[in-house]
Amino acid sequence: MDITFKNVSYIYQQNTPFAHRAIDNISFHIPSGTFVAIIGHTGSGKSTLLQHLNGLVRPSEGEVKIGDFLLSHEHKPKNLMELRSRVGVVFQYPEHQLFEETVAKDIAFGPENFGVEQAEIEQRIKEIVPAVGLSEALLARSPFELSGGQMRRAAIAGVLAVKPEILVLDEPTAGLDPRGQKEIMDMFYDLHQQQKLTTVLVTHSMEDAVKYADHVIILNKGTKYMEGKPEEVFIQQEALNQVQLDMPEMIQFMQAFQARFGTEIPFMRQTVEDLAVQIQEALKGVDVHE
């Protein structure tokens, strides 16, 4: 599903002395199947923007189009429930939303509420559990008997069981150690590719954005500050520093390498392994002790 914001603003407590413009005149288009990262410091408008994606709020000004669903100040889709069944949201610490007596019942809760038949739910659970790295043996257990990582995966399985076309990830690696962060993000990226999802990642991690995203949107004080491909946006050090953001470490390293050896390796979102090979080739015949 495509996502289009057209001159969208949202004002909390509008027409009161406490009115606050959280996002201001934001426009962008996310084609179906794109993995987009939204970056910005606290107060930049990220959370407010996300709430528009499944109709939790509607624009104060402008319009949001999610596939065929239109949301504006004047227009509320009659089939809002259907929109929410097609936009899955993984909030920070999703394991805090677990509540059922077994893992299977927790995963089934979402599709049951959207009217999916029991046989279909059971089939979805069989497909989703291995996809999120859980064992079927855990389905009969209480979610509160699982490890923290397993609880998070069970909660994510509950979102995926609804079969969303858009997956919204709000800081999904919060509280995880580096290994857990990589495992969860690799899992989401695999699901994104396999299920051809439109994925929206809100993150503070420039490293995750450069590794996984096709497109980047940077917010600042409620406005769209920068937008483009990661390889175009993340090399603009001065512009990033203006909003207290740093270039990803890989790009910083590549620029330091160029300054030290006078050899440029273009940033093309290569992996660390690919970069190591390129450096080895670039250093052939170079006296590194000069």
CORHUFEN-V613523 format. One record per backbone hydrogen bond with DSSP energy under -1.0 kcal/mol. NH is the residue of the N-H (numbers start at 1). CO is the residue of the C=O. E is the energy in kcal/mol with one decimal. If there is no record, write none. Layout:
# CORHUFEN-V613523
nh=NH co=CO e=E
nh=NH co=CO e=E
This chain:
# CORHUFEN-V613523
nh=3 co=30 e=-2.1
nh=4 co=65 e=-2.6
nh=5 co=28 e=-2.7
nh=6 co=63 e=-2.6
nh=8 co=26 e=-2.8
nh=9 co=61 e=-1.9
nh=10 co=23 e=-2.0
nh=12 co=20 e=-2.9
nh=19 co=16 e=-1.6
nh=20 co=12 e=-2.1
nh=22 co=10 e=-2.0
nh=22 co=20 e=-1.0
nh=23 co=10 e=-1.2
nh=24 co=222 e=-3.4
nh=26 co=8 e=-2.8
nh=28 co=5 e=-1.8
nh=30 co=3 e=-3.3
nh=34 co=31 e=-1.7
nh=36 co=199 e=-2.9
nh=37 co=215 e=-2.6
nh=38 co=201 e=-3.3
nh=39 co=217 e=-2.6
nh=44 co=41 e=-2.0
nh=49 co=45 e=-2.4
nh=50 co=46 e=-2.3
nh=51 co=47 e=-1.7
nh=52 co=49 e=-1.3
nh=53 co=50 e=-1.7
nh=56 co=51 e=-1.5
nh=57 co=51 e=-1.5
nh=60 co=9 e=-2.2
nh=61 co=9 e=-1.9
nh=63 co=6 e=-1.8
nh=64 co=71 e=-2.9
nh=65 co=4 e=-2.9
nh=66 co=69 e=-2.6
nh=67 co=2 e=-2.2
nh=69 co=66 e=-2.5
nh=71 co=64 e=-3.1
nh=72 co=75 e=-2.2
nh=83 co=79 e=-1.7
nh=84 co=80 e=-2.2
nh=85 co=81 e=-1.2
nh=86 co=83 e=-1.2
nh=88 co=166 e=-2.8
nh=90 co=168 e=-3.4
nh=96 co=93 e=-2.0
nh=97 co=94 e=-2.0
nh=98 co=95 e=-1.3
nh=103 co=141 e=-2.2
nh=104 co=139 e=-2.4
nh=106 co=102 e=-1.9
nh=107 co=103 e=-2.5
nh=108 co=104 e=-2.0
nh=112 co=108 e=-2.2
nh=113 co=109 e=-1.8
nh=114 co=110 e=-1.1
nh=115 co=112 e=-1.5
nh=116 co=111 e=-2.6
nh=121 co=117 e=-2.2
nh=122 co=118 e=-2.5
nh=123 co=119 e=-1.7
nh=124 co=120 e=-2.4
nh=125 co=121 e=-2.5
nh=126 co=122 e=-1.8
nh=127 co=123 e=-1.5
nh=128 co=124 e=-2.7
nh=129 co=125 e=-2.4
nh=132 co=128 e=-1.7
nh=133 co=130 e=-1.2
nh=134 co=129 e=-2.5
nh=138 co=135 e=-2.0
nh=139 co=136 e=-1.5
nh=141 co=138 e=-1.5
nh=145 co=142 e=-1.9
nh=146 co=143 e=-1.0
nh=151 co=147 e=-2.6
nh=152 co=148 e=-2.0
nh=153 co=149 e=-2.0
nh=154 co=150 e=-2.4
nh=155 co=151 e=-2.3
nh=156 co=152 e=-2.3
nh=157 co=153 e=-2.3
nh=158 co=154 e=-1.5
nh=159 co=155 e=-1.2
nh=160 co=156 e=-2.4
nh=161 co=157 e=-1.9
nh=162 co=159 e=-1.1
nh=163 co=160 e=-2.1
nh=165 co=86 e=-2.0
nh=166 co=86 e=-2.1
nh=167 co=198 e=-2.7
nh=168 co=88 e=-3.4
nh=169 co=200 e=-3.5
nh=170 co=90 e=-2.9
nh=171 co=202 e=-2.4
nh=174 co=171 e=-1.7
nh=176 co=173 e=-2.0
nh=181 co=177 e=-2.7
nh=182 co=178 e=-2.1
nh=183 co=179 e=-2.4
nh=184 co=180 e=-2.4
nh=185 co=181 e=-2.5
nh=186 co=182 e=-2.8
nh=187 co=183 e=-2.0
nh=188 co=184 e=-2.4
nh=189 co=185 e=-2.4
nh=190 co=186 e=-2.4
nh=191 co=187 e=-2.4
nh=192 co=188 e=-2.6
nh=193 co=189 e=-2.1
nh=194 co=190 e=-3.0
nh=195 co=191 e=-2.6
nh=197 co=192 e=-1.5
nh=198 co=165 e=-2.2
nh=199 co=34 e=-2.4
nh=200 co=167 e=-2.8
nh=201 co=36 e=-3.0
nh=202 co=169 e=-3.4
nh=203 co=38 e=-1.8
nh=209 co=205 e=-2.0
nh=210 co=206 e=-2.4
nh=211 co=207 e=-1.7
nh=212 co=208 e=-2.6
nh=213 co=209 e=-1.5
nh=214 co=35 e=-3.3
nh=215 co=35 e=-1.6
nh=216 co=228 e=-2.8
nh=217 co=37 e=-2.7
nh=218 co=226 e=-2.8
nh=219 co=39 e=-3.0
nh=220 co=223 e=-2.5
nh=222 co=44 e=-1.3
nh=223 co=220 e=-1.6
nh=225 co=218 e=-3.0
nh=226 co=218 e=-1.4
nh=228 co=216 e=-2.0
nh=232 co=229 e=-1.6
nh=233 co=229 e=-2.5
nh=234 co=230 e=-2.5
nh=236 co=233 e=-1.6
nh=237 co=235 e=-1.6
nh=240 co=236 e=-2.3
nh=241 co=237 e=-2.7
nh=242 co=238 e=-1.4
nh=243 co=240 e=-1.3
nh=244 co=241 e=-1.8
nh=245 co=240 e=-2.4
nh=252 co=248 e=-2.0
nh=253 co=249 e=-2.6
nh=254 co=250 e=-2.3
nh=255 co=251 e=-2.3
nh=256 co=252 e=-2.2
nh=257 co=253 e=-2.6
nh=258 co=254 e=-2.0
nh=259 co=255 e=-2.2
nh=260 co=256 e=-2.1
nh=261 co=257 e=-2.7
nh=262 co=258 e=-2.2
nh=275 co=271 e=-2.6
nh=276 co=272 e=-2.2
nh=277 co=273 e=-1.7
nh=278 co=274 e=-2.3
nh=279 co=275 e=-2.6
nh=280 co=276 e=-2.2
nh=281 co=277 e=-2.2
nh=282 co=278 e=-2.4
nh=283 co=279 e=-2.0
nh=284 co=281 e=-1.0
nh=286 co=283 e=-2.3
nh=288 co=286 e=-1.1
nh=290 co=287 e=-1.6
